[in-house]
Amino acid sequence: MEPYIILIVIVLLGIFSKNLAVWAAGGVLIILRLLPFDQPLTWVSQYGMKIGIAILTMGVLAPIALGKVPLSNLLNTVKSFQGISAIIIGVGVAWLGGRGAGLLTQYPYIVTGLMIGTIIGVAFFRGVPVGPLIAAGILSLFAGWLK
């Protein structure tokens, strides 16, 4: 019963904050939880993050595939301070995401706190729920203090 209550609260927060991604995810998980077998939910737990990251990456790269970002724009990226800064920050965020994935594997109970923080950020600060891996990466920088 407990998972349903938590998921219903997540759905309500998503509806309250007008965030389709949060309430849809919570709703789909409730539906999967209602199924008489656990295989789809287990599959989502095991592969959902990887598939989600792939779909997110496709969304970011779609303008390139549509021809809206010419090669000259990509080459000009390395010629400006903003472009070079974006590259450096991109490397840093990817590195943090990798550290975050490792931390979540090592300390799975931390997921709860990160999810609560992400949901609060989405519901009340108009955030986007793509932050748990990066949040875990930032947290991993302080992981020594957590022990």
FENRARA-V493988 format. One line per field, one symbol per residue. burial: # if it has 16 or more other C-alpha atoms within 10 Angstrom, else .. A space follows every 50 residues. Layout:
burial = ???
//
This chain:
burial = ...#..##.######.#.#..##..##.##.##.......#......... ................................#.........#..##### ####......#..##.#######.....#.##########.......
//
